[in-house]
């Protein structure tokens, strides 16, 4: 999986006309790169980190040309030490949860099932019957939402997940530490003690220190339904584990040909191929999101600052429920699953599932990055 040989195939079809930012290792250490007009450019001389690159008022006019991406793949095939890394470095990785009304039901099911997947099917039927209506028509924070809340409280059906789905405040949490995310082709991890978990295919909005969205990438917000279902106070264990945050392959920067409106209209496809022959496909349609991406970015920064910028998972409407092991048990990962998250404008993020214990340990932190950049003479 950790190979460059197929990366061009996993970029969007119009990649040669777009502008992309990311990180690669050519054998010396993490190196910020741009893909512009089909060429790969090492910009570490003027922007030692991706955070520096995205904070600049304009993109570097020049850098060390690495040639066409296809030529780089030939070098990798011939044995050169080249790796594609997660496209973020110093940015804080945040996530917004329960941003799609259509997936809220699954969160409520997790809560009421107390993390037991065998109880999910019966609870889903009960809730669908009791709630009626369509949550997608409810605008979060509106008077209509408040009336629905009062009604559900009276019926003893209110949930903390409904609070963030239709209430005024979005759920915003920290997904992983700085530099802990994995990239295209790397293994993703689920806790070895989890028996009910799933991928979450999402668009990840990348913002600068001022909170202005500057681009977007794909993400897999690996999720443990059993842990979070037992208690919302286990959200940290459900979301932040070794190799549990995948990003990539590159950040597509906003320009005249790719804007936030493209993100708002984007479909993200999830495809899972299991070693047991299991196959699952689903779609996350951003047109169904309950909260606008700009509002989510604003809420992430409402009383916080991110001087190196931040990335924000925007949530998903897709929660896989297809039975895998036995009727009524729903979906859960197996070691060896190949998970693909893709969109026409951002490309495809591909990872293989393992456990967080078996995935390569996170061993390259901020101190290691600073030492590496200093040793290469890139810090100014």
C-alpha positions in Angstrom: 0.0 0.0 0.0 2.8 2.5 0.9 3.7 3.1 -2.7 3.6 5.9 -5.2 3.1 3.6 -8.2 -0.6 4.3 -8.6 -1.0 7.8 -7.1 -1.7 9.5 -10.4 -4.7 7.2 -10.9 -6.0 8.4 -7.5 -5.9 12.1 -8.3 -9.0 13.7 -9.8 -9.3 13.6 -13.6 -8.7 17.3 -13.9 -5.6 17.3 -11.6 -3.4 18.8 -14.3 -5.5 22.0 -14.3 -5.9 22.3 -10.5 -3.4 23.3 -7.8 -2.6 20.9 -5.0 -0.5 21.1 -1.8 0.9 18.2 0.2 3.9 16.5 1.7 6.3 14.0 0.4 9.5 12.4 1.6 12.2 12.1 -1.0 14.6 10.5 1.5 15.5 13.6 3.6 12.4 14.1 5.5 8.9 15.7 5.2 8.9 18.2 2.3 6.0 20.5 1.3 5.1 20.2 -2.4 2.8 21.8 -4.9 1.3 20.2 -7.9 0.7 22.9 -10.5 0.1 22.6 -14.2 0.9 18.9 -13.9 4.3 19.4 -12.4 5.5 18.5 -8.9 7.4 21.3 -7.2 9.4 21.1 -3.9 8.7 24.4 -2.2 10.5 23.7 1.1 13.1 26.4 0.3 10.5 29.1 0.9 7.8 27.2 2.9 9.4 24.6 5.2 6.0 23.3 6.3 2.5 23.1 4.7 1.4 25.5 7.5 3.9 28.1 6.2 2.8 27.4 2.6 -0.9 28.0 3.3 -0.3 31.0 5.5 1.5 32.9 2.7 -0.5 35.7 0.9 0.4 34.0 -2.4 1.9 30.7 -3.5 5.6 30.5 -4.2 6.4 31.5 -7.7 9.1 28.9 -8.0 10.8 26.0 -6.3 12.7 22.9 -7.1 11.0 21.1 -9.9 10.6 17.4 -9.5 9.2 17.0 -13.0 5.9 15.5 -14.0 4.3 13.2 -11.4 4.5 10.3 -13.8 8.3 10.6 -14.0 8.4 10.4 -10.2 6.5 7.2 -10.2 9.1 5.7 -12.6 11.8 6.6 -10.1 9.8 5.0 -7.3 9.4 1.8 -9.4 13.2 1.8 -9.8 13.7 1.8 -6.1 14.1 5.5 -5.1 13.1 6.3 -1.5 9.9 8.3 -2.1 6.9 8.4 0.2 3.6 10.3 0.1 2.7 11.6 3.5 -0.5 13.1 5.0 -0.9 16.6 3.5 -1.0 18.4 6.9 1.7 19.0 9.4 1.4 21.8 12.1 -2.3 22.3 11.7 -4.6 21.1 14.4 -7.0 18.4 13.2 -10.6 19.1 14.3 -13.8 17.4 13.4 -17.5 18.2 13.4 -19.9 15.5 14.4 -23.6 14.8 13.7 -23.7 17.5 10.9 -26.1 15.4 8.7 -29.6 15.0 10.0 -29.9 11.8 8.0 -27.1 10.1 10.1 -28.4 11.4 13.4 -30.6 8.4 13.9 -27.5 6.1 13.9 -25.9 8.1 16.6 -29.0 7.9 18.7 -29.1 4.1 18.1 -25.5 3.8 19.3 -26.5 5.6 22.5 -29.6 3.6 23.2 -27.9 0.3 22.3 -25.1 1.1 24.8 -22.6 -0.1 22.2 -24.3 -3.4 21.6 -24.6 -4.0 17.8 -27.1 -6.8 18.3 -29.7 -4.4 19.7 -29.4 -1.9 16.8 -32.0 -3.2 14.4 -34.9 -3.2 16.9 -34.0 0.2 18.3 -33.8 1.7 14.7 -37.3 0.5 14.0 -38.7 1.9 17.3 -37.1 5.3 16.7 -38.1 5.6 13.1 -41.7 4.9 14.1 -41.7 7.3 17.1 -40.0 10.3 15.5 -41.8 10.4 12.2 -41.1 13.4 9.9 -37.8 14.1 8.3 -35.0 15.8 10.3 -33.5 17.1 7.1 -36.2 19.7 7.0 -35.3 21.1 10.4 -32.8 24.0 10.4 -30.4 23.8 13.4 -31.0 26.4 16.0 -34.4 27.4 14.6 -37.7 27.9 16.5 -39.0 24.7 14.7 -36.0 22.8 16.1 -36.7 24.1 19.6 -40.3 23.0 19.4 -39.3 19.5 18.2 -36.8 19.3 21.1 -39.6 20.1 23.6 -41.8 17.5 22.1 -39.1 14.8 22.2 -38.2 15.6 25.8 -41.8 15.2 26.8 -41.8 11.8 25.0 -38.5 10.8 26.7 -36.9 10.5 23.3 -34.5 13.4 23.5 -30.8 12.6 23.0 -27.5 14.4 23.3 -27.0 13.6 19.6 -30.2 15.4 18.7 -28.9 18.4 20.6 -26.0 18.8 18.3 -27.9 17.8 15.2 -30.6 20.4 15.5 -29.6 22.7 18.4 -27.7 26.0 17.9 -24.2 24.6 18.7 -22.3 22.2 16.5 -20.3 19.3 17.9 -16.6 20.2 17.4 -13.9 18.0 18.8 -10.1 17.4 18.3 -9.6 14.3 16.1 -5.9 13.7 16.5 -2.7 15.4 17.7 -0.5 17.5 15.3 1.4 15.2 12.9 -0.4 12.1 14.0 -2.6 11.6 10.8 -1.7 9.1 8.2 -1.8 9.6 4.4 -2.7 7.8 1.2 -1.5 4.2 1.1 -0.7 3.9 4.8 -2.5 1.6 7.2 -5.4 2.9 9.3 -6.0 1.6 12.8 -9.1 0.6 14.9 -8.7 -0.3 18.6 -8.0 -3.9 19.1 -10.7 -4.1 21.8 -13.5 -2.7 19.5 -16.1 -5.0 18.1 -18.3 -2.4 16.4 -16.6 0.2 14.3 -16.8 1.9 10.8 -15.1 4.3 8.5 -16.5 7.8 8.0 -15.9 9.2 4.5 -15.7 13.0 4.8 -14.6 16.2 3.2 -11.9 17.9 5.3 -11.9 21.7 5.1 -8.4 23.2 5.4 -8.3 26.7 7.0 -5.5 29.2 7.6 -4.8 31.0 11.0 -7.5 33.5 10.3 -10.1 30.8 9.9 -10.4 31.3 6.1 -10.9 28.1 4.1 -8.1 27.7 1.6 -8.7 24.2 0.3 -10.1 20.8 1.0 -8.9 17.2 1.1 -10.5 13.8 1.8 -10.6 12.2 5.2 -11.5 9.0 6.9 -12.7 9.7 10.5 -12.3 6.1 11.8 -15.0 5.6 14.4 -15.7 3.1 17.2 -19.5 2.8 17.5 -19.3 0.5 20.6 -17.1 2.9 22.6 -19.0 6.1 21.9 -22.3 4.2 22.2 -21.4 3.1 25.8 -20.8 6.7 26.8 -20.3 10.0 25.0 -17.5 10.6 27.6 -15.5 7.9 25.7 -15.4 10.1 22.6 -11.6 10.5 22.9 -11.1 6.7 22.9 -13.6 6.3 20.1 -12.0 8.9 17.8 -8.3 9.4 18.7 -6.1 6.3 18.5 -2.9 5.4 16.6 -3.5 5.7 12.8 -7.2 6.4 13.3 -7.1 9.6 11.2 -6.5 9.4 7.4 -6.1 12.4 5.1 -5.2 12.9 1.5 -4.0 12.3 -1.0 -3.4 16.1 -1.4 -5.1 19.3 -0.4 -6.8 20.9 -3.4 -6.5 24.6 -3.1 -9.3 27.0 -3.8 -9.0 28.9 -7.0 -11.2 30.0 -10.0 -11.8 26.4 -11.0 -12.4 25.0 -7.5 -14.4 26.8 -4.8 -16.3 26.2 -1.6 -19.4 25.8 -3.6 -17.9 22.7 -5.2 -17.4 21.3 -1.7 -21.0 22.1 -0.8 -22.2 20.1 -3.9 -19.7 17.3 -3.6 -20.5 13.6 -3.4 -18.0 11.4 -1.5 -18.0 7.7 -2.3 -17.0 5.0 0.2 -15.9 1.6 -1.1 -14.8 -1.3 1.2 -13.3 -4.5 -0.1 -12.9 -7.1 2.7 -10.5 -10.1 2.7 -13.6 -12.2 3.3 -15.1 -11.2 0.0 -17.4 -8.6 1.7 -18.1 -5.5 -0.4 -19.8 -2.3 0.6 -20.4 1.0 -1.2 -22.0 4.2 0.0 -22.2 7.9 -0.8 -21.9 10.9 1.4 -23.7 13.8 -0.3 -22.6 17.2 1.0 -25.8 18.8 -0.4 -27.5 17.1 2.5 -25.4 18.7 5.2 -27.4 20.5 7.9 -24.8 23.1 8.8 -22.9 25.1 6.2 -19.1 24.4 6.1 -18.3 28.1 6.7 -20.5 28.1 9.8 -18.7 25.0 11.1 -15.4 26.7 10.5 -16.6 29.8 12.3 -17.8 27.7 15.3 -14.5 25.9 15.4 -12.8 29.3 15.9 -15.5 31.1 17.9 -13.5 31.2 21.1 -10.2 29.5 20.1 -7.2 30.4 18.0 -5.1 28.2 15.7 -1.9 30.1 14.8 -0.7 27.3 12.4 -4.2 26.9 10.9 -6.5 23.9 11.3 -8.3 21.2 9.3 -11.9 20.4 10.0 -13.7 17.1 9.1 -17.2 18.2 8.0 -19.0 15.0 9.0 -20.8 12.3 7.1 -24.4 11.3 6.3 -23.2 7.7 5.7 -23.1 5.2 8.6 -22.8 1.6 7.2 -25.6 -0.7 8.4 -25.2 -3.7 6.0 -24.9 -6.9 8.0 -21.5 -8.5 7.8 -21.3 -11.3 10.3 -24.8 -12.2 11.3 -28.4 -10.8 10.8 -29.0 -7.6 12.7 -25.4 -7.1 13.8 -24.6 -4.4 11.1 -21.2 -3.6 9.8 -17.8 -3.7 11.5 -14.3 -3.7 10.1 -12.1 -6.7 9.7 -8.3 -6.5 9.5 -7.3 -6.3 5.9 -10.2 -4.3 4.7 -9.3 -1.9 1.9 -11.1 1.4 2.4 -11.4 3.9 -0.5 -12.8 7.4 0.0 -13.2 9.3 -3.3 -14.7 12.3 -5.0 -14.5 13.6 -8.6 -12.7 16.8 -7.5 -10.4 15.6 -4.8 -9.3 12.1 -6.0 -9.2 9.0 -3.9 -7.8 8.2 -0.4 -6.9 4.5 -0.1 -5.9 2.7 3.2 -5.8 -0.8 4.6 -7.3 -1.5 8.0 -5.3 -3.0 10.8 -5.5 -2.5 14.6 -4.0 0.6 16.3 -1.6 -1.7 18.1 -0.4 -3.3 14.9 -0.2 -0.1 12.8 3.2 1.6 12.6 3.6 3.6 15.8 3.4 7.4 15.6 7.1 8.3 16.2 7.7 11.6 14.4 6.4 14.5 16.4 6.9 18.3 16.4 10.4 18.1 18.0 11.5 15.6 15.4 10.1 17.8 12.6 11.9 20.9 13.9 15.2 19.0 14.2 14.9 17.6 10.7 14.1 21.0 9.2 17.0 22.6 11.1 19.4 19.9 10.0 18.4 20.6 6.4 18.8 24.3 6.8 15.2 25.0 6.0 14.3 27.0 9.2 14.6 30.8 8.6 
